Amino acid sequence: MIDINGGEFIVLVVLAVLLIGPERLPRYAAQLAVLVKRGKALLQDAKTRVDEELGDDFKDVDWSKLDPRQYDPRRIVRDALLDDTPVPAGGAGAAGAAAGGAAAAASRTASAPRATGPAPYDDEAT
């Protein structure tokens, strides 16, 4: 946004004093303070109105997760591949449970999902 270091700020203050003049500078500084206070009040009012209109459902939303700078495609793919999916019951008793557990472990460690039939075709895709 605004990336001003200390030296640049001092140069801006000196230029303001020279261009505006010492007799008008306090009046402009007071106007700037009023403008900043009014802007803060408007932002606070907007925040409260948004919170009131959205209701209690959106108060616990973690907005930092929706930050595009947090986008990591590797994490998204890893989470999708490690997602536990329900495994159908394969047999009866302990042998079925062991086979189901082995199938679930194999499905979690598989690098690519296996297709059960031909790939879907969409004739309107192009």
N, C-alpha and C positions, 0 to 999 in steps of 0.2 A: 504494500500500500504506500505509505509515506516513509521513505527511507532516508532520514536526515540524521547525520551524526552531529557531534558537539561542535565541531569547527564550522560546519555549514550553517548551523543554527546561529552561531555568533555573528557570522557574516550577514545573515538575514536580519538580525536585530540591528546591527550597525547601519545597514542600508535603510531599514525602516526609520531609524532615528534621523538619518540624513535627509531622506526624501520627504517624510511627513513633517518633520520638525518637532522640536521639544515642546512647543506650546500646544500642538494638536494631538500628540501621542497619547497622553492620559485619557482623553475623550475616546479615541479609537480603541484603546485597550479596554475601557469600560464597556464599550459597545460589543467588543469581541467576547467579553465575559458573559454579557447578557445573552448573546447568541448561542454560546456553548451551553449555558444553563437551560435555555429554551429547547435546544436540540436534545439534551439529556432527558428533559421532561417529556418530550414527544416520543422518544424511544421507549421510555418506561411505560407511558400510556399505551403505546402500541403493543408492548409485551403483555400487559395485563389484559387488554381487550382480546388478544389472540388466545391467551390462556382461558379466559372466561368463555369464549365462543367454542373452543375445541372441547372443553369439558375435562373431566377427570381421566378419560381414557388416554390422553396424550401427555399427561404430566410425567409419567414414568418412562417415556421413550428416550432411548439413548441416541441423541442426534449425532454423536461422534462416530457411530458406526456407519452413518450415511455420508460421511465426508469422503469425497472422491479421492482425496490424497491417501486414504487408508485402503484403497483398492489394490489388492494383491491377487492376480489371477492364479498363481501357484497355490495359495492358501485355499482359494475357492475350489479348485480342482481337487486338491487333497481332501478337503472336507466332503466333497460330493462322492469321491471314491470310497471314503471310509464310513459313509453313512450306513447305518445298520438297517437292512431291509428285512421284513419278516420272511422266514424260511418255512415252506410248507412241510408238514409232518411227513417223514419218509417211511416210517415203519412203526411197529409196536414195541413197547418196552424200552429197555436200556439201550439196545442196539440201535433203535430208531433215534433215540436222543443223542447217542454218540455220533451217528451218521449226520444228523441235523447240525450238531455242533461243528463237525468237521467241514460240512458244506458251508456253514456260516463263516468259518475261519478262512476257507478257501475263497469265498466271494469277497471278503474284506481285503485279502492280500492280492487278489487278481489285478493285473495292470490294466486290463480293458474288459468291459462287460461283453458277455457272449450273446450273440443274437440267436433267437429261437426260430426265426423264420427270415424270409426275404426282407430287405430294407423297405421301409414305406416309400411310396412313390407319389409325388404330388405333381399332376400335369399342369397346374396353374402356377407353379413356383417361378417360372422364368417369364 
